[in-house]
């Protein structure tokens, strides 16, 4: 699963190594020159912090998205993916950006999480399966109107792949399909390298006014019981 290594910066504060299996255009922060990179039909597994960290695309172009498509993250000790606004298209993605066509299962935090600066964030054609905290979309901008949207997606509860298989270590966690979305004044770094802002979804600023959440054409499947096979709680929300 990997592990967190603490280090000391010049002023003596504890810092953490930047960690993920796959990072595109985000390891050194937003990069305006980083573009035209493709990641398709790939799998990230057993990663620390995040499986895949990748920039989003223009809003309304999920059917045209060829740069990030068909990717999967599972068994990540953190979040399956963080999709952030592409600095190469800051003029439009500071207002709205979108991520699409991704799947995540059996991750110890979120299957997919955003907490980045944009007025509107849209996630489309996402498949979340048996993650501890499901999916969470948060915007961050000092603006009176913010929007988070999830559409054309599927969120699954517990699967046949047991968390406590016979003869193997047990990891019996409470499971959730959907972690309530939100909008705030400040967001998070693409790769968090300090202890206090972790985990990625932790709110560290004031909430924003006049924020809306839209969930459209999204199915919740397989939540047949409020308890998992190993006795942990299971919830849609």
N, C-alpha and C positions, 0 to 999 in steps of 0.2 A: 504493500500500500504506500510505501514511502513515509517520510517523517519530516517534521519541521525542525530546522536547524536555526538556532538563535545566534546572532552575531552582535557585535557592538559597533555603532557608528562613531563618528568623531566626537560627538558630544556625550557619548556614554549611554544612549538609550538602547534598549534591546530592539533589534530588528530581525526580521525573518527573511529567509531566502525566498525569492520569487519561484513559484512552483506551478507546473502544469505539464501535461504530456505534449500537447500541441498548442503553440501560440503563433498566430499569424498577425503581423502588423501591430503588436501590442506589448511586446516584452519591455521596450524602452519607453512606453507611453504612446500616446497618439502620434502617428507619423503621417504627415501630409503627402509624402512621396511614396508611400507604400500602397500599391494598387495592383489590380490584375493578377492577384494570386488565387489559385483554385485549390480547394480541398473538397473532394467528392468521394463518396463510397468508402470512407475510412472508419476505423474503429479505434477508440482510445479506452484503455481499461487499466484498472489498478493504479490510477494516478493520485498524487497528492494535490490538494487544493482544487484543481479543476482538470477535466479531461480535455476539452477543446475550448480555446479562447480565440474568437474570430470576429472580424468586423461584419456589421450588417450591410444590407443593400438598401436601395431607394424604396420608399413606401409605394405600395401598389404594384411591385414588380416580382412578386413571389413566383409567378408562372415563368418569368424570364430568368430567374436566379440560376446561374450556372457556375457561380464561384464557390458556393457552399451548399451542397445538396447530398442527401443520402448518407450522412454521417451519423455515427452512433457512439455514445459513451456509456460505459457501465462499470460497476464496482469501483467507483471513484471515492476516495476518502475526502469528500468535499462535494463539489457540484459537477454535474455532467458537462455543462457548458455555460460560458458567459459570452453573450453576443453584444458587442458595443458599437457605438456610432463610428463610422469610418471618417477619419480626419481629412482624407483626400476629397471628401464631398461634404465638408463642414457647413457650407452655406445652406444646403437642404437638410442634412441629417441632424443639424442642431434644432431643426423644427420637427422633423419626423424621420425615423428610420425603422427598418423592418428586418426580422430574421425569419427564416422558413426552412422547412424540410429537414428536421433533425429529430432523433429519437434518443431516449435515455432510460436506462433501467438499473435498479439495484444500486443507487448511489446513496451515500450516507447523509447527504444534506439535500440539496435541490437537484432535480433532474436538469433544470434550466433556470438561470437567474440573471436578471439585469438590474443594475442600480447606477445608471449613467445619465449624463446631462443631455437631455433632449426634451422638447415640449411634448412629443408623442412617441410612444414606443409600441410597435405592433409585432406580435409573434403569430405566425401562420403555419398550418400543417405541421404541428408538433405532436409527437407521440411520447407520453410519459408513462412509464410502467414501474410500479412497485418501488418507488423512491421514498425515502424517509419524509421529506418535506414537499415533494411534488414539484410544482412550478410556481415561480414568484417573479412578477414584473414590477419594477419600481422605476419611476422617472425621477430626475433631479434637475430642477431649474427654478430660479427665483422668478416665477411667472404666475399670473393669476389663473391661467387655464392650462391644465395638463391632462393628458389622456393616456391610459394604458389599455391595450386591446389584445385579446387572445381569440383567434378564430380558426375554424376548420381544423380542429385538433381533437385528440383522443387522450384521455387520462384513465389509466387502468389501476385497479387495486392489486391485492396480493395475487401472485401467480403460482404456478405449480412448482417453481423453483424455490424450495423451502429455505428459510433462513437458519434452520437448525437441522440440517441433514444428519442422518444417523452416521456416527463414526467421524464427524467433523465438528470443529468449533461452532458454537452457537452465537449468533448475533441477532438477538431478539429486540428489535426497535419498534417504537410506536410509528405508525405509517400514516401519511397524509397525502391527499391527491392535489390539493390546491391551497397554497399559502396566500392569504389575502393580499391583493395588489395595493400599491400606494404611490404617493407623489410627495416629494420632499424638496427642500431648498438645496441640499448638498448631496452629492453622490459618492461613489467609491472609485478608487484607482482601478485600472484594468487588472493589474496583478497587485494584490495587497501585500506589502512587505513590513507591516507593523502589527503588533499583537492586538492593540485596542480596536481597530476597525474590523477585525475578523469576528465572526464569520461574515461573508459577503453581504448577507441580507440584513445585518444589524443596522438599525437606524441611528444616525449620529447627528441629526440636525432637525430643525423645525419642519413640521408638516406644511404642505402647500395648501392654499385656499383654492376652491372651485376646481377640484380634481375629479375626473370621471374615470370609471372603469367599465369596459365593454367586453362581455364574453359572448361570442357569437358562434353558433353551429359547432359547439364543443360537446363531446360525449364523455360521460363518466361511466366506466364499464368495470364490472367485476367486484364492486364493493358489496359483496353479499352478506357480510357480517361486520359488526363493529369491533371484532376481535380477530387477530391473526391466528394462524395455527399454533404458534408458540405462546400465545396468551397476551400479546401486546395489543394496545388499542389501535383501531383503524378508523379513519375518518375521511370523508370526501373533502371537507373544509376544515 
